[in-house]
Amino acid sequence: MLRTLLLLAALLVSTLANAQGTLFRAYVASDGNDANPCTLSLPCRLLPAALAAVQGNGEIWMLDSANYNSATVAVTKSVTILAVPGVVGSVVAIGGPAITIGSGFFVALRNLVVVPFPGGGGTYGVQVTGASRVDIEKCSFANLPMPAVSVTGSGKARVFDTTIRNVDNYAVYVENDGTADIANSKLVGNYGGAFAFTSASASAALSVSDTEITGNTIGVYTRTTAGGSLARAFVTRSTIHDNSYGLIATTNNLGTSTVAVSNTMVVNNVYAWDQEGTGSTIRSFKNNPMSDNTAATGVLTPTDPL
């Protein structure tokens, strides 16, 4: 029934797209075939075939619950990849990252599950290495050995309504001009929640709002190791609890590393904060409940709200 309704709704769009030689909307399904044209009536099986068929700024729809890749999915155009409601659209990390995004694109990922293939040499979940933006919405990442979402260079990630759990690295990692916005999400049981790092004369920035960060070794972390570098994290309306370290800002006495916190609970961590190195600051806007933490290292800088 679902496919019939989708087919009727897609006829006009598909006709126009085929006349242009590309598809605005490509489809993949568990019973598809990569020799098919990736239309609703004849879907492809795996994401690389659908990416080849879809036009820039088009969409790829996963029609039923299945895994939709057998190697790293390299995205080299602006596209939306989504699983229809009620479907588990799985993309596995195997032989490297699950998804890589090149430079100069806008990519949206919705309702996907990203995990490593057991014993398959998987690394990252989503890796952005250039000036692209990725919006990650209503997705789930788990059990990866490398960061679930990694942004280096001048790329940007926006993570909404997403759960990242049991990652042996950082849930969200930004480096050297990378930025990430995290909202309405859960970062649970990872080595680290969110990390902004600069190792050159560059900047890295995190914005975290309405998010629960719990059960990690490190909650929110900024670090610089080079002169002229800047790493920043802004946290608001969130809960940081039951981590080994709630907030960390460090430098090796080079650059500027800042964590600023507003309207956020920092409770029941082993260390509420750890501030180390010249140029590092953990700034509290005096409206953050901080209690039942065992200890803290360095200085917390109270700041009056504007």
N, C-alpha and C positions, 0 to 999 in steps of 0.2 A: 504493500500500500504506500509506504513512504517513497519508494522509488517511482511509483506511478505518479504521485503528486509532484515530485520534483521534476519528473520528465515533462509534464504539462507546463510547469512554470518555466522550464529552461528552453523550450523549443525556439522561442523567438531569439533569445540570446545566442544559442548555439548556431542557429542559421546565419545570423550576422557574423559571428566569429569565424565560422567555416568559410564564409565568402571572403574574409580577409586573410585566410590561410592560417590563422591561429585561433585558439580558444580563449574566450574571456574566462570561462569556468571549465576546469578539467576535473575529472573524477577518478578516484581509485577505489577498488573494492577487493575483498578477499577472494572473490571468484573472477577477478579481472585478468587481463592478459596484456602484457606490454606491447604486443603487436596490434592491439586495438587503438582507435583514435582518441581514447580518453574522454569520450562523451558519456552522458548519463546512461544511455542504452548499451554502450560498449566501453566500459571503464577499463583503465589500465590497472596494473597490479601494484607497481611500486612508484615511489615519489620521483625518482630521476626521469622516468618516462613522462610523468605528468608535468614536470618542470620543463621538459623539452617541448611539450605541446601547448602550454599555456602562454599567453602573451604577457608582456610586462604590465604590472598593476592588475593582473588577473587574480583568480582564486583557484585553489585546489581543495576539493571536498573529499574527505574520507567517509565512505558510505556505511561501513560496518566495522565491527571490532576486529582488528588484526594488526600485525606488524607490517609497516610499509617501507622498509628499507632493508638492504643486505650489506651495505657499506655506508661510509660517510655520505650524507646528503649535502652536496655543495650547491648553495643558492647563489645564483649569479644574475638575478633580476629582482625587481620589486614584485612581491607576491604575498598573498595571504594563504596560509595553510591551516585548515581547520578540520576537526572531526565534528560531524553533525551531533546535535544533542542526544545523549544517551549512548553514545558510541565511545569506545576506548580506542583512540587513534595512537598507536604505539610507534615510536621511533627509537631504535636502539643505538647505543654507542658500540661500534664494532670496528676494530682496526683503527681507532682514532676517535675523533668527536662524532657525536650523533649528527649534528648540523653545523656547517660552517657557512658564514655569510661574508661575501667579498665586500669591496668598497663601492660606495655610491648608491646604495639601495635602501628601500624601506620595506621591511618584512614584518608581517604579523603572524604570530603563532597562537592558535586558540584551541583549547580543549585537548591538548596533547599530553601523552605520558612518555617521559624520556628516562630510560634506564640503561645500564650496560648489559650487553649480551654476555652471559656467564662464560668466562674463560676466553672471551673474544678480543681482548686487548683494547677495550673501549677506554676513552679518556674523558673529554669534556662532554657536557650536554649541548649547549649552544655556544659557539665561539665566533665572536665578531673581531676581525683583525684590521678593519679599515674604517673609513668614514661612512658607515651605514648606521641605520637605526632599526632596532628590533623591538616590537611590542609583544610581550608574552603575557597572555591573559588566560586565566582559568586552566593553567597547566599544572602538571605534577612532575617533579624530578626526584629521583631516589638512587642511592647506593653507588654513585659515581666516584671514581678515584681522583678526579680532577674537578675544578670548579664547574658547578652546574651551568652558570651563566658567566662568561668571561668576555670582557671588552677591553681591547688594547688599541692604541692609536686614538683617533678622534671619533670613535663610534659611540653610540648611546644605546642603552637598554632601558626599557620601561617594563616593569614587572608588576602585574596587577592580579589580585585574587589567585595567587599561586602558592603551592606548597613545595618547599625544597627540604628534603629530609635525608639523614644518614649519608651525607656526602663526606668522603674522607679528606676533603679540601674545603674551600670556601663555597658557600651557597652562591654568592654574587661577588665577583672579583673585577675591579677596574684598575687599569694601569696606564700611566703616561698619556694623558689627554682623554682617557675614557671616562664616561659618566654613566650613572645608573640611577633611576628612580624606582623605588620599591614601595608599593602601597597595598594595604589590605591583604597582606600575605602572611605566611608562617614559615619561619626558618628554624628547623627543629632537628636537633641531634646531629648536627654537622661538626666538622672540626671548627669552622668559623662561619659566622652569619654573613657579614658584609665587610669587604676589605677594599680600601682605596690606597694605592701604592704608587709612588713615583721614584724612579731610579735615574732620572735625567732632568734637565731643565724643562719641566712640563707640569701639568696639573691633572689631578684625578679627583672626581667628586661623586659623593653618594648623597641621595635624599631618601630618607626612610620615614614613612608615615603610616599610622594605623596598622602596625605590624607587630606580631608576636615573635620574639627571638628567644628561644629557650633550649636548654639541653646541649648547648654547644660548648666547645672549649673556649672560644672567643665570641663575643656578641657582635660589636661594631668596632672596627680597627682602622686607623689611618697611620701611614708610615712614609717617611721620606728619607732618602739616602744620598741626595745630590744637592749642590748649591742651586738656588733659584727654583727649586721644586716646591710644589704645593699639593697637599692631600687634605681633603675636607670631607666631613660627614655631618649632615644635619638630620637630627632625629626628632620627630614630634608625634604626640598622641600614640605612643607605642608602649609595649611592655617588654622589658628585658629582664628575664628571671631565670634562676637555676642554671646559670652558666658558670664556668670556672672564672672567666673574666667578662664583666659586663661591657665596659668601654675601655679602649686602649688608644692612646695617641703617643707616638714615639718618633724620634729622629735620631740620626747618628751625629747630632749637632750641626746638621746641614738642612736647609729648607724649612718649610713651615707645615706642621701637621696639626689639624684641629678637629675635634669632635664637639659639636654644639647640640645640646639637648633641651627640649622644651615639652612640658606636659607629658612626660614619660615616666613610667614607674621603673625603677632600677632596684629590684628586690631579690633577696635570697640567692645572690651570687656569692661565690667564694671571695672574689675581689670585685668590688663595685666599679673601680676604675684603676687604670695604670697609666700614669703620665710620666714619660721619661725623655730626656734630651732637650737641649736648648732649641727653642722654636716650636715646641709641642704644647698644646693647650687642650684641656677638657673644660668646656664652658657649660655651666648650668644656669638656666634662666630663672632660678629660684621657684619654679613651680613643678619640680620633679620630686615625687615621693621616693626617698632612698632609705630603705630600712632592711633589717635582717640580713645584711651582707656581712661576711666574716671580717673582711679587711679592705684596705685600699692602699695604693702606692702612688706617691707624688702628690700633686696639688690639684684640687678642684677649684675652678675659678667661677665664683658666683657673679652673675650678670643680671642687671635689672632689665625686665622686659620693656620694649619700646612702647 
